[in-house]
Amino acid sequence: MIKNWVLFLRIQIFLCLVAVVSGCFLCSYTADVLDAPARDLMQIVSGRKDVAQMFDSNGIPKVYYPKLKAAFYNPVRIASHANWLYRQGNNPEKGGDNFKTFLKYADWLKDNLKIMHYQGRTYGIWEYHFYWETYHLAPPWRSGMAQGAGLNALGHAYLITKDIRYLSAAKYALNAFLIDVKNGGVTYQDTEEDWWIEEYIGADGRQSRVLNGAIYALLGVYEFWKSTGDEVAFEVYRKGLNGIRKQLPKYDMGWWSYYDAIGSIATSKYHQVHIELTRDLFEISREEIFLRYSERWAHYKDSYFKREFLKQRPDYHDMVILGLNILGIWLIGNLAAGLWLLHRKRFRQRA
């Protein structure tokens, strides 16, 4: 009996060592597959659910935030979904569901643009009315990314309806890019020619300079310029492009990309987004620097374990992914060990 227990303990120690070593290696290949299960498991354990979309009585989407235990309007989500609907089918004569829903969202953007004034200039802002923990943003806060997406949606609404109210609202939204963050706008005007469109802006918030947010916002301004020929939009696009070009090297770690200027390392998802967005900037500007960074980042192949555990402090999500790999290998090892012991027992019985 004692021999059996000693053998069992030896096997478990061996399996645990194999599981830990193999799990560290294997998670580099399973991280993408286990990403969603790991989040689901964390939500079950913590009793929280992921943000969920719902709709108000008028069919406008709201987002439920479990930590806040409430649902709020998220301007960038409304605008982004409106732009997606526009791309699906924008013929007003068809009068389809996509068109009707698109206009419903465009109307919300038009009606919820908060009109403000600074030094004789009238501009409009979409405000967020909930606390955003990541960058310590107390409501109301604003977002350059929402401004870009909303501007684009209102421009589309004008193009297919010729309703001047959409164009007027769009121009107010555009004016917010002409005003520095410190004065209530959405750009850091670092120099006369170099501007940075800030995604997260609040009175006491951190200056994050999120890369994907700045590029998404700039693409919205660019699309508005392309569809309307607005000269102000072109100037914002030109100066915003200058700002991204100038700051881009700061987001290159030599082996991965930064998510923001604070030093947050991009997740695999956002690193891929950076690769795609810089290529988009190359496609519209034909400036080689954007293609160069897109291709450079695409060639960064650091393993998940090395990136998340050795070069930075892992978060709970990383630990769950590693734990699932270790558990999986340990269970498979125990199954194999059980079959081996059973075979060993039968062999001895025959002998």
C-alpha positions as a Markdown table, in Angstrom:
| # | Residue | x | y | z |
|---|---|---|---|---|
| 1 | Met | 0.0 | 0.0 | 0.0 |
| 2 | Ile | 2.8 | 2.4 | 0.9 |
| 3 | Lys | 4.6 | 1.6 | -2.3 |
| 4 | Asn | 1.5 | 2.5 | -4.3 |
| 5 | Trp | 1.2 | 5.9 | -2.5 |
| 6 | Val | 4.9 | 6.6 | -3.1 |
| 7 | Leu | 4.5 | 5.7 | -6.8 |
| 8 | Phe | 1.4 | 7.9 | -7.0 |
| 9 | Leu | 3.2 | 10.9 | -5.4 |
| 10 | Arg | 6.1 | 10.5 | -7.7 |
| 11 | Ile | 3.8 | 10.3 | -10.8 |
| 12 | Gln | 2.0 | 13.5 | -9.6 |
| 13 | Ile | 5.2 | 15.4 | -9.0 |
| 14 | Phe | 6.5 | 14.4 | -12.4 |
| 15 | Leu | 3.2 | 15.3 | -14.1 |
| 16 | Cys | 3.0 | 18.7 | -12.3 |
| 17 | Leu | 6.5 | 19.6 | -13.5 |
| 18 | Val | 5.7 | 18.4 | -17.0 |
| 19 | Ala | 2.4 | 20.3 | -17.0 |
| 20 | Val | 4.0 | 23.6 | -15.8 |
| 21 | Val | 6.9 | 23.5 | -18.3 |
| 22 | Ser | 4.7 | 22.3 | -21.2 |
| 23 | Gly | 1.9 | 24.8 | -20.3 |
| 24 | Cys | 4.4 | 27.7 | -20.5 |
| 25 | Phe | 5.4 | 26.5 | -23.9 |
| 26 | Leu | 1.9 | 25.6 | -25.2 |
| 27 | Cys | 0.1 | 28.8 | -24.2 |
| 28 | Ser | 1.9 | 30.6 | -27.0 |
| 29 | Tyr | 0.0 | 28.5 | -29.4 |
| 30 | Thr | -3.3 | 28.2 | -27.5 |
| 31 | Ala | -3.7 | 31.8 | -26.2 |
| 32 | Asp | -6.0 | 32.9 | -29.1 |
| 33 | Val | -8.2 | 29.8 | -28.7 |
| 34 | Leu | -8.4 | 30.1 | -24.9 |
| 35 | Asp | -8.9 | 33.9 | -24.9 |
| 36 | Ala | -12.8 | 33.7 | -24.8 |
| 37 | Pro | -13.0 | 30.7 | -22.4 |
| 38 | Ala | -10.6 | 32.4 | -20.0 |
| 39 | Arg | -12.8 | 35.5 | -20.0 |
| 40 | Asp | -15.9 | 33.4 | -19.5 |
| 41 | Leu | -14.3 | 31.6 | -16.6 |
| 42 | Met | -13.2 | 34.9 | -15.0 |
| 43 | Gln | -16.7 | 36.2 | -15.3 |
| 44 | Ile | -18.2 | 33.1 | -13.7 |
| 45 | Val | -15.7 | 33.3 | -10.8 |
| 46 | Ser | -16.1 | 37.0 | -10.2 |
| 47 | Gly | -19.9 | 37.0 | -10.8 |
| 48 | Arg | -19.6 | 39.6 | -13.6 |
| 49 | Lys | -20.7 | 39.4 | -17.2 |
| 50 | Asp | -19.0 | 41.1 | -20.1 |
| 51 | Val | -20.4 | 44.4 | -21.4 |
| 52 | Ala | -23.7 | 43.6 | -23.1 |
| 53 | Gln | -25.6 | 45.7 | -25.7 |
| 54 | Met | -29.2 | 46.4 | -25.3 |
| 55 | Phe | -31.6 | 48.9 | -26.8 |
| 56 | Asp | -33.7 | 51.8 | -25.5 |
| 57 | Ser | -37.4 | 52.3 | -26.3 |
| 58 | Asn | -36.4 | 54.0 | -29.6 |
| 59 | Gly | -34.1 | 51.3 | -30.7 |
| 60 | Ile | -30.9 | 53.1 | -29.9 |
| 61 | Pro | -28.2 | 50.8 | -28.5 |
| 62 | Lys | -27.0 | 51.1 | -24.9 |
| 63 | Val | -24.2 | 49.2 | -23.3 |
| 64 | Tyr | -24.6 | 47.6 | -19.9 |
| 65 | Tyr | -21.4 | 47.8 | -17.7 |
| 66 | Pro | -21.4 | 45.2 | -15.0 |
| 67 | Lys | -19.0 | 47.1 | -12.7 |
| 68 | Leu | -21.3 | 50.2 | -12.9 |
| 69 | Lys | -24.5 | 48.0 | -12.8 |
| 70 | Ala | -26.1 | 50.3 | -15.3 |
| 71 | Ala | -26.5 | 50.8 | -19.1 |
| 72 | Phe | -25.3 | 53.9 | -20.8 |
| 73 | Tyr | -25.2 | 55.3 | -24.3 |
| 74 | Asn | -21.8 | 54.9 | -25.9 |
| 75 | Pro | -21.4 | 57.5 | -28.7 |
| 76 | Val | -18.6 | 55.7 | -30.5 |
| 77 | Arg | -20.5 | 52.4 | -30.6 |
| 78 | Ile | -23.6 | 54.2 | -32.0 |
| 79 | Ala | -21.6 | 56.0 | -34.6 |
| 80 | Ser | -19.5 | 52.9 | -35.5 |
| 81 | His | -22.6 | 50.8 | -35.9 |
| 82 | Ala | -24.2 | 53.6 | -38.0 |
| 83 | Asn | -21.2 | 53.6 | -40.3 |
| 84 | Trp | -21.4 | 49.8 | -40.6 |
| 85 | Leu | -25.1 | 50.0 | -41.6 |
| 86 | Tyr | -24.2 | 52.6 | -44.2 |
| 87 | Arg | -21.7 | 50.3 | -45.8 |
| 88 | Gln | -24.3 | 47.5 | -45.9 |
| 89 | Gly | -26.7 | 49.5 | -48.0 |
| 90 | Asn | -27.1 | 53.2 | -48.4 |
| 91 | Asn | -29.7 | 53.6 | -51.1 |
| 92 | Pro | -32.5 | 55.7 | -49.6 |
| 93 | Glu | -34.9 | 54.7 | -52.3 |
| 94 | Lys | -34.8 | 51.1 | -51.1 |
| 95 | Gly | -36.1 | 52.1 | -47.7 |
| 96 | Gly | -34.8 | 48.9 | -46.1 |
| 97 | Asp | -34.2 | 48.2 | -42.5 |
| 98 | Asn | -30.5 | 49.1 | -42.6 |
| 99 | Phe | -31.3 | 52.5 | -44.0 |
| 100 | Lys | -34.0 | 53.2 | -41.5 |
| 101 | Thr | -31.8 | 52.1 | -38.6 |
| 102 | Phe | -28.9 | 54.1 | -39.9 |
| 103 | Leu | -30.9 | 57.3 | -40.0 |
| 104 | Lys | -32.2 | 56.6 | -36.5 |
| 105 | Tyr | -28.7 | 56.4 | -35.2 |
| 106 | Ala | -27.7 | 59.5 | -37.2 |
| 107 | Asp | -30.6 | 61.4 | -35.7 |
| 108 | Trp | -29.4 | 60.4 | -32.2 |
| 109 | Leu | -25.9 | 61.7 | -33.0 |
| 110 | Lys | -27.4 | 64.9 | -34.4 |
| 111 | Asp | -29.7 | 65.5 | -31.4 |
| 112 | Asn | -27.2 | 64.6 | -28.7 |
| 113 | Leu | -24.3 | 66.7 | -29.9 |
| 114 | Lys | -23.6 | 69.1 | -27.1 |
| 115 | Ile | -23.0 | 72.6 | -28.5 |
| 116 | Met | -20.2 | 74.6 | -26.9 |
| 117 | His | -18.3 | 77.8 | -27.6 |
| 118 | Tyr | -14.6 | 78.8 | -27.3 |
| 119 | Gln | -13.1 | 82.1 | -28.5 |
| 120 | Gly | -16.0 | 82.8 | -30.9 |
| 121 | Arg | -16.0 | 79.3 | -32.4 |
| 122 | Thr | -19.0 | 77.0 | -32.0 |
| 123 | Tyr | -18.3 | 73.3 | -31.8 |
| 124 | Gly | -20.1 | 70.1 | -30.7 |
| 125 | Ile | -19.1 | 67.3 | -28.4 |
| 126 | Trp | -20.6 | 63.9 | -27.7 |
| 127 | Glu | -20.2 | 63.2 | -24.0 |
| 128 | Tyr | -19.9 | 60.0 | -22.0 |
| 129 | His | -21.8 | 59.9 | -18.8 |
| 130 | Phe | -20.2 | 57.1 | -16.9 |
| 131 | Tyr | -17.0 | 56.5 | -15.1 |
| 132 | Trp | -14.2 | 54.9 | -17.1 |
| 133 | Glu | -11.7 | 53.2 | -14.7 |
| 134 | Thr | -8.8 | 52.5 | -17.1 |
| 135 | Tyr | -7.8 | 56.2 | -17.5 |
| 136 | His | -9.6 | 57.6 | -14.4 |
| 137 | Leu | -12.3 | 59.5 | -16.4 |
| 138 | Ala | -15.1 | 60.9 | -14.3 |
| 139 | Pro | -18.3 | 61.9 | -16.3 |
| 140 | Pro | -18.8 | 63.8 | -18.4 |
| 141 | Trp | -15.8 | 62.9 | -20.5 |
| 142 | Arg | -15.3 | 63.0 | -24.3 |
| 143 | Ser | -13.5 | 61.1 | -27.0 |
| 144 | Gly | -11.8 | 62.1 | -30.2 |
| 145 | Met | -12.5 | 58.6 | -31.5 |
| 146 | Ala | -16.2 | 59.2 | -31.0 |
| 147 | Gln | -15.8 | 62.6 | -32.8 |
| 148 | Gly | -14.3 | 60.9 | -35.8 |
| 149 | Ala | -16.8 | 58.2 | -36.1 |
| 150 | Gly | -19.8 | 60.5 | -35.4 |
| 151 | Leu | -18.5 | 63.0 | -38.0 |
| 152 | Asn | -18.3 | 60.3 | -40.5 |
| 153 | Ala | -21.8 | 59.0 | -39.8 |
| 154 | Leu | -23.3 | 62.5 | -40.0 |
| 155 | Gly | -21.5 | 63.1 | -43.3 |
| 156 | His | -23.0 | 59.9 | -44.7 |
| 157 | Ala | -26.4 | 60.9 | -43.5 |
| 158 | Tyr | -26.1 | 64.2 | -45.4 |
| 159 | Leu | -24.9 | 62.5 | -48.5 |
| 160 | Ile | -27.9 | 60.2 | -48.8 |
| 161 | Thr | -30.6 | 62.6 | -47.6 |
| 162 | Lys | -29.2 | 66.1 | -48.5 |
| 163 | Asp | -30.7 | 67.2 | -45.2 |
| 164 | Ile | -28.7 | 70.3 | -44.2 |
| 165 | Arg | -29.2 | 69.6 | -40.5 |
| 166 | Tyr | -26.8 | 66.6 | -40.7 |
| 167 | Leu | -24.2 | 68.7 | -42.4 |
| 168 | Ser | -24.5 | 71.5 | -39.9 |
| 169 | Ala | -24.1 | 69.0 | -37.0 |
| 170 | Ala | -21.1 | 67.5 | -38.7 |
| 171 | Lys | -19.4 | 70.8 | -39.0 |
| 172 | Tyr | -19.9 | 71.5 | -35.3 |
| 173 | Ala | -18.4 | 68.1 | -34.6 |
| 174 | Leu | -15.5 | 68.8 | -36.9 |
| 175 | Asn | -14.8 | 72.1 | -35.1 |
| 176 | Ala | -14.0 | 70.2 | -31.9 |
| 177 | Phe | -10.8 | 69.0 | -33.6 |
| 178 | Leu | -9.7 | 72.6 | -34.0 |
| 179 | Ile | -9.7 | 73.2 | -30.2 |
| 180 | Asp | -7.0 | 71.9 | -27.9 |
| 181 | Val | -7.9 | 69.4 | -25.2 |
| 182 | Lys | -7.1 | 71.9 | -22.5 |
| 183 | Asn | -9.7 | 74.2 | -23.9 |
| 184 | Gly | -12.5 | 71.6 | -24.3 |
| 185 | Gly | -11.6 | 70.1 | -27.7 |
| 186 | Val | -10.2 | 66.7 | -28.7 |
| 187 | Thr | -6.7 | 67.4 | -30.0 |
| 188 | Tyr | -3.3 | 67.9 | -28.4 |
| 189 | Gln | -1.9 | 70.6 | -30.7 |
| 190 | Asp | 1.7 | 69.8 | -30.0 |
| 191 | Thr | 2.9 | 72.2 | -32.7 |
| 192 | Glu | 1.1 | 74.3 | -35.3 |
| 193 | Glu | 1.5 | 71.4 | -37.8 |
| 194 | Asp | 1.5 | 68.3 | -35.5 |
| 195 | Trp | -1.8 | 67.4 | -33.8 |
| 196 | Trp | -2.8 | 64.3 | -31.8 |
| 197 | Ile | -6.4 | 63.3 | -31.6 |
| 198 | Glu | -7.0 | 62.0 | -28.1 |
| 199 | Glu | -9.4 | 59.1 | -27.5 |
| 200 | Tyr | -10.0 | 59.5 | -23.8 |
| 201 | Ile | -10.4 | 63.0 | -22.4 |
| 202 | Gly | -11.6 | 64.0 | -19.0 |
| 203 | Ala | -11.0 | 66.8 | -16.5 |
| 204 | Asp | -8.9 | 64.6 | -14.2 |
| 205 | Gly | -8.0 | 61.8 | -16.7 |
| 206 | Arg | -4.6 | 60.6 | -17.7 |
| 207 | Gln | -3.1 | 61.7 | -21.0 |
| 208 | Ser | -3.2 | 58.3 | -22.6 |
| 209 | Arg | -2.7 | 59.0 | -26.3 |
| 210 | Val | -4.1 | 55.6 | -27.4 |
| 211 | Leu | -2.7 | 54.8 | -30.8 |
| 212 | Asn | -5.6 | 52.9 | -32.3 |
| 213 | Gly | -8.1 | 55.6 | -31.1 |
| 214 | Ala | -6.1 | 58.4 | -32.8 |
| 215 | Ile | -5.9 | 56.5 | -36.1 |
| 216 | Tyr | -9.6 | 55.5 | -36.1 |
| 217 | Ala | -10.5 | 59.2 | -35.4 |
| 218 | Leu | -8.2 | 60.4 | -38.2 |
| 219 | Leu | -9.8 | 57.9 | -40.6 |
| 220 | Gly | -13.2 | 59.3 | -39.8 |
| 221 | Val | -12.0 | 62.8 | -40.6 |
| 222 | Tyr | -10.4 | 61.6 | -43.8 |
| 223 | Glu | -13.7 | 59.8 | -44.9 |
| 224 | Phe | -15.6 | 63.0 | -44.2 |
| 225 | Trp | -13.2 | 65.0 | -46.3 |
| 226 | Lys | -13.3 | 62.5 | -49.1 |
| 227 | Ser | -17.1 | 62.5 | -49.2 |
| 228 | Thr | -17.7 | 66.3 | -48.8 |
| 229 | Gly | -14.5 | 68.0 | -49.9 |
| 230 | Asp | -14.5 | 70.0 | -46.7 |
| 231 | Glu | -11.2 | 72.0 | -46.5 |
| 232 | Val | -11.3 | 72.2 | -42.7 |
| 233 | Ala | -11.5 | 68.4 | -42.6 |
| 234 | Phe | -8.5 | 68.2 | -44.9 |
| 235 | Glu | -6.4 | 70.4 | -42.6 |
| 236 | Val | -7.4 | 68.4 | -39.5 |
| 237 | Tyr | -6.5 | 65.2 | -41.4 |
| 238 | Arg | -3.2 | 66.6 | -42.6 |
| 239 | Lys | -2.1 | 67.8 | -39.2 |
| 240 | Gly | -3.4 | 64.7 | -37.5 |
| 241 | Leu | -1.4 | 62.6 | -39.9 |
| 242 | Asn | 1.7 | 64.7 | -39.1 |
| 243 | Gly | 1.1 | 64.0 | -35.4 |
| 244 | Ile | 0.8 | 60.3 | -35.8 |
| 245 | Arg | 3.9 | 60.1 | -38.1 |
| 246 | Lys | 5.9 | 62.0 | -35.6 |
| 247 | Gln | 4.8 | 60.0 | -32.6 |
| 248 | Leu | 4.7 | 56.5 | -34.2 |
| 249 | Pro | 8.3 | 55.5 | -33.3 |
| 250 | Lys | 7.4 | 55.8 | -29.6 |
| 251 | Tyr | 4.9 | 53.0 | -30.0 |
| 252 | Asp | 7.5 | 50.5 | -31.3 |
| 253 | Met | 9.1 | 48.4 | -28.5 |
| 254 | Gly | 11.5 | 46.6 | -30.8 |
| 255 | Trp | 9.6 | 43.4 | -30.3 |
| 256 | Trp | 5.9 | 44.5 | -30.0 |
| 257 | Ser | 3.8 | 47.7 | -30.0 |
| 258 | Tyr | 2.6 | 49.9 | -27.2 |
| 259 | Tyr | -1.2 | 50.4 | -26.8 |
| 260 | Asp | -0.8 | 53.9 | -25.4 |
| 261 | Ala | 1.8 | 56.5 | -24.5 |
| 262 | Ile | 1.6 | 55.5 | -20.8 |
| 263 | Gly | 3.4 | 52.2 | -21.6 |
| 264 | Ser | 0.6 | 49.7 | -21.8 |
| 265 | Ile | 1.7 | 46.9 | -24.0 |
| 266 | Ala | -0.8 | 46.0 | -26.8 |
| 267 | Thr | -2.7 | 42.8 | -26.5 |
| 268 | Ser | -2.5 | 40.4 | -29.5 |
| 269 | Lys | -5.8 | 41.8 | -30.7 |
| 270 | Tyr | -4.7 | 45.4 | -30.6 |
| 271 | His | -1.2 | 44.6 | -32.0 |
| 272 | Gln | -2.9 | 43.2 | -35.0 |
| 273 | Val | -5.2 | 46.3 | -35.1 |
| 274 | His | -2.0 | 48.4 | -35.2 |
| 275 | Ile | -0.7 | 46.4 | -38.1 |
| 276 | Glu | -3.9 | 46.9 | -40.1 |
| 277 | Leu | -4.4 | 50.6 | -39.2 |
| 278 | Thr | -0.9 | 51.6 | -40.2 |
| 279 | Arg | -1.4 | 49.8 | -43.5 |
| 280 | Asp | -4.6 | 51.8 | -43.9 |
| 281 | Leu | -2.7 | 55.0 | -43.3 |
| 282 | Phe | -0.2 | 54.0 | -46.0 |
| 283 | Glu | -3.0 | 53.2 | -48.4 |
| 284 | Ile | -4.5 | 56.7 | -48.1 |
| 285 | Ser | -1.3 | 58.7 | -47.7 |
| 286 | Arg | 1.2 | 56.6 | -49.6 |
| 287 | Glu | 3.8 | 57.5 | -47.0 |
| 288 | Glu | 6.3 | 54.7 | -46.6 |
| 289 | Ile | 6.8 | 55.2 | -42.9 |
| 290 | Phe | 3.3 | 53.7 | -42.2 |
| 291 | Leu | 3.9 | 50.7 | -44.4 |
| 292 | Arg | 7.3 | 50.2 | -42.8 |
| 293 | Tyr | 5.8 | 50.0 | -39.3 |
| 294 | Ser | 3.0 | 47.9 | -40.4 |
| 295 | Glu | 5.4 | 45.3 | -41.9 |
| 296 | Arg | 7.8 | 45.6 | -39.0 |
| 297 | Trp | 5.1 | 44.9 | -36.4 |
| 298 | Ala | 3.7 | 42.0 | -38.5 |
| 299 | His | 7.1 | 40.4 | -38.2 |
| 300 | Tyr | 7.3 | 40.6 | -34.4 |
| 301 | Lys | 6.8 | 37.0 | -33.3 |
| 302 | Asp | 7.6 | 36.9 | -29.6 |
| 303 | Ser | 5.9 | 34.0 | -27.9 |
| 304 | Tyr | 2.9 | 34.7 | -25.7 |
| 305 | Phe | 4.6 | 33.4 | -22.6 |
| 306 | Lys | 7.7 | 35.5 | -23.2 |
| 307 | Arg | 5.7 | 38.6 | -24.0 |
| 308 | Glu | 3.1 | 38.4 | -21.2 |
| 309 | Phe | 5.1 | 36.7 | -18.4 |
| 310 | Leu | 8.8 | 37.6 | -18.9 |
| 311 | Lys | 8.7 | 41.0 | -20.4 |
| 312 | Gln | 5.9 | 42.4 | -18.3 |
| 313 | Arg | 3.8 | 41.6 | -15.3 |
| 314 | Pro | 1.0 | 39.2 | -16.3 |
| 315 | Asp | -2.6 | 40.1 | -15.5 |
| 316 | Tyr | -5.3 | 37.7 | -14.2 |
| 317 | His | -6.4 | 36.9 | -17.7 |
| 318 | Asp | -2.9 | 35.7 | -18.6 |
| 319 | Met | -2.8 | 33.6 | -15.5 |
| 320 | Val | -6.1 | 31.9 | -16.3 |
| 321 | Ile | -4.9 | 31.1 | -19.9 |
| 322 | Leu | -1.6 | 29.6 | -18.5 |
| 323 | Gly | -3.6 | 27.8 | -15.8 |
| 324 | Leu | -6.0 | 26.2 | -18.3 |
| 325 | Asn | -3.0 | 25.0 | -20.3 |
| 326 | Ile | -1.3 | 23.5 | -17.2 |
| 327 | Leu | -4.6 | 21.9 | -16.1 |
| 328 | Gly | -5.2 | 20.4 | -19.5 |
| 329 | Ile | -1.8 | 18.9 | -19.8 |
| 330 | Trp | -2.0 | 17.6 | -16.2 |
| 331 | Leu | -5.4 | 15.9 | -16.9 |
| 332 | Ile | -4.1 | 14.3 | -20.1 |
| 333 | Gly | -1.0 | 13.2 | -18.2 |
| 334 | Asn | -3.1 | 11.6 | -15.5 |
| 335 | Leu | -5.2 | 9.9 | -18.0 |
| 336 | Ala | -2.1 | 8.5 | -19.7 |
| 337 | Ala | -0.6 | 7.5 | -16.3 |
| 338 | Gly | -3.9 | 5.8 | -15.3 |
| 339 | Leu | -3.9 | 3.7 | -18.5 |
| 340 | Trp | -0.2 | 2.9 | -17.9 |
| 341 | Leu | -0.9 | 1.7 | -14.4 |
| 342 | Leu | -3.8 | -0.3 | -15.5 |
| 343 | His | -1.8 | -2.0 | -18.2 |
| 344 | Arg | 1.0 | -2.5 | -15.7 |
| 345 | Lys | -1.3 | -4.2 | -13.2 |
| 346 | Arg | -2.8 | -6.5 | -15.8 |
| 347 | Phe | 0.7 | -7.4 | -17.0 |
| 348 | Arg | 1.7 | -8.4 | -13.5 |
| 349 | Gln | -1.5 | -10.4 | -13.0 |
| 350 | Arg | -0.8 | -12.4 | -16.1 |
| 351 | Ala | 2.8 | -12.9 | -15.0 |
